[in-house]
Amino acid sequence: MNIKKYEAFVRAVELGSLSKASEELGYTQSGISHMMQSLEDEVGFPLMIRTSAGIMPNSEGEMLLPIIRQLLNTNESLEQYIAKIKGSDTGHIRIASFSSVAIYWLPTIISAFQKDFPNVEIQIIEGGADHIDAMMDSHEADLCLYTGGENRSFDWIPLCRDQMMALVPPGHPLTKRGSVPIQAFENEQFIMPLAGYDYEVHHVLDKLGKIPHIRFSACNDYAIINLVAQGLGVSILPELLVGNYCGNAIPLPMDPPQYRVLGMGIPQIKAVSPVTRNFMRYVQRHVRDTRGPYAPQS
């Protein structure tokens, strides 16, 4: 088995182009075409559909992609363990993350990590909860940072509680209160994160007697903040975000307080690569130093 053929197949499919994959991986156009033909001969059936717009996997290729990605992950773990034994940490880490975590945690964490492990390549993929779940299920990410991993198939390490904050326009009557009763949302125009992005807001609204009027929906947290600031409705966003940026909108705690749990997901802790395990320690240290030790809600 030539692992390079499988790596070339995955990159060609991800990029939608044999020529782009050959350029990235350092092969000639004819060389990568020969590799793909050899791979299809090896498995005994075609794996790709070639169109004028590029290439895409056929149904058989789609079936094999998750298994091939898992094979490549296993191979990289082997190479990293060998490098570790030799005293050199190399490799790359793919991190799936909420935007708020990617913006306000990861730059500091990666900066500290790179000082000790400068040869490690790090890729950050931002997305909502559903996208992150799918990436973990298909082994497209080595590590995820988000909420809601308690009941997933991967291993989950809770990191901290992050308070959910009411967000109201300047001059709104609710700004005169020290906190916002969650029942107050029943009579407000509400700006909702799109389904699949942040289920914590939906969990808060599920506690109400009636669902507020959903005036707008958005998948971008900063779009929600600016819609609120323009007086178009109220919303709910996490403290990690609005504590760093709230524009002209006013963040207020809710009564009773509402929280989400930010955590770290890994396909299997016992099988994690050395370089990913090292990065996990930096994540845990950063959260402990900035947010304190994790305390489960009683």
N, C-alpha and C positions, 0 to 999 in steps of 0.2 A: 504494500500500500504506500503510495506516494502522497504524503500529507499536503504537499504544496499544491497538488491538483485540487484538493478539496478547498483549500484556502482561496485559490484563484476562482473557483466556482462561486463561493460565497460572496467575494468582493465584486465579481462581475454582476451577480444578481442584485446586490445592494446598490451598485452604481448604475445598473441598467445598460452597461456598455462593456464590451470586451476590450476596446481600445483604452478606455479610462482605467480599467483594471490592470491592463498590461503596463500602462505608464506608471501607475502607483506602485506596482509590485516589481517593476524593473525588468519586465519581459518584452520581447518583440511582439508585434501583432500576430505574426505567424506562429511564434512560440506558444502564446496563450491559446490560440485556436487549436493547435496540436494537443495541448494539455486537455482542453475540453473534449476533443474527440477521443482522446485516450481514456478519459474518465467515463464517458458514455459507453465506450467499448468495454470497459472494466465492469460496469454495473449491468450492462446488457440491454439498456434502453435509453432513449433520449431524455435529457433533463431540462432542456431550454427550448424556448420558442424564439426564433430570430425574426424581427420585424424591421421595417424601415426606420423606426424610432429607436431601435436598440434591441436588447434581449430581456427576456423575462422567464422565470421558471414555469415549466408546464406542471400539470397536476402531480406527476411523479416527483418532479424536482421540489415542489412545495412540500410533499410528504417527507422527503429526505432532509430538507433544510434544518429543522430543529435538531435532528440526530447528528448531522454534520457539524453544526455549531457546537453541540455538546462534545463531539470528538475533538474539535479544535481547542475548546476550553481545557479539556483533559490533557491534550498535548502541550498546551502552553504551561499548565500547572507543572507538568513533568519537567519542562525546560527551566522553569523558575526554581524548582526544587534543586535541580542540578546546579544552576547558577548560585543558589544560596549556599550549597555545599562548597562551591568554589570560592565563596566569600564575596560574591557580587550580586546585587539586587537589580534585576532588569525586568522588562516586561511592560504590559499596559493594563490599565484598569478602566472598565466601562461603568460609569455611574449614572443610574437613572434617578432623577430627583425632581421634587417640586421646585418651581421657579424661586420661591422665597428662600428655600434652603440653598439653592445654587447661587443666589445673589448675596445672601447675608452670612452664610457659613463657609461655603466651599472655598472661596478665594483665600481666606485666612488659613484654613486647614491645608490646602494644597501648597501654599507658600511655605509653611513649616515642613511639610512632608518633602518637598522638592529640595530643601536644603540638605536633607539627610539622604535622599534617594533621587539624585538628579537625572538618572537614566531611565526612570519610569515614565511612560507616556500615559496621560490621563485624558479620557474622553467623557464629557458631561452631556447627557441627553435629558433635556427638560420635558416634562409632560404632566398630564393629569393622572389621577389615580388609576383609571382604566388602562391608560397607555403604559404606565409603569408595571401594573400587574401583567400585562401581555408580554412585555419585554422580559420580565423575570421568568414567566412560564416557558418562553421560547429560548431561554439562555442567551439572550442578546445583551444582558447586563450582568456584571459580576457582583454588583452591589446596588441597593436602592436606598434612598432616604426620603421617606414620606410618612403618611399615617395609614392605619388600617391593615397592617400586616399580621395582626394577631391570629387571624383565621385562614391565612394563606398556606400554600403547600411548602413555602420556603421557611428557613429559620429566621426568627424575628428577635431583635434586641431593642427593647424600648429605651429611649435616650432621655426624654424630658417631656413635661407637660407644657403646652403652649396655650395660653388663654385666648379664647375667641372673643373678639371685641365688636360691639355695635358700632356702626359707622353712620353718622348722620350729617346733614348739610349744615353749614354755618347758619346761626340764627334759628335753627329748628327748635321748637319747644322742648324737645328731649335734652337739649344741651344744658338746660337749667337744672337737670338732675345729676346727682353724683354717679348714678348707674341707671341702666335701662332695664325695666322688667321685660322678660321675654314676651309676655302677653301684649306688650305695647306694639309689637310687630303686626299683630292681627289687623290693625287699623291703618297700616302704613303701605304706601307704594314701595315695593321691594325690588331690589336689583339682585338677581340670582346668578351665582356661578353656574355655568352650563353643567348638565348632568355628565358625570364621568371625570370631572376635574377635582372637585372637593366635596366629598360626601358629608363632611363635618357640619356644614351649613344646613344641609338637609336634615341631619340628625337633630339639630337645634329646633328647626321649624316643625319637626314631627311631634314635638312636645306641646305645641299650641292647640287650642280648641278648634281653630280654623286656620287655613293657610292664607297668608296675606296675598294681596293682589300682586302678581309678578309682572312688573311693568317692562323690565328689560332683563335680558340674560347676556352674559359675556364670559369668555374663557380666559380673559386677561385680567389679573388682579388690578393693574394700574388703570385699565379702562373702567373697572368698577369704581375705583377711588375717584376718578375724575367725573363720572356720572353722578356720584353722590355729591361731590363738591359743587356741581352745577344745579343742585336742588332737585334732581330728577327722581329721587327716592332714597331709601336707606338700605343698608346691607350689613353683612357680618363678614369679617375677615380676621385672620389670626394676628396675634400680637407681634410675632416675628416680623410680619410685613409692615403693619401700621406703626409699630414702634420705631421703625427706621424711616418710613415714608408714608405720610397720610395726605400730602398735598394740602388743600384747604378744607378737607373733610375733618370731622371731629370724631376721634375714637373714644368710646366709653365702655367701661366694663358692664357686663350683664348681671341681672339679678334673677335667679341665683347664678353664680359664676359658671361659665361653660368652658370646657377645655378640649383640646385634641392632644393625642400622644404622638410625638414625632419619634420615629425609630429607624432602625437600620435592618434591612433584609438581605440575606445571603442564601444562595441556593442550598448549600449544606456547609455548616460551620466546620465539620470534621474534614471536609474535602477542599476547603478554601485554599487558594494558592498562597505562598509566603508573602508575596508583594501585597495582595489584597488584605491579608491578615495584618500586616504592618500598617496599612492605611486605616483599617478599622480602629486601631489603637489611637491614631491621631484624631479621628472623629470623636471617639469617646472622651479623649482628654480635653478637646476643645469644648465640647458640650458641658463636661463636668466643671471646667474652669469658668465658663461664662454663664451657665444656668444652674450650677450646683448638681448634686447627685439626684438621680431619678427617684421620685417618691410617688408610688402608686396612689391613686385617689382612693380614700377610704370610703 
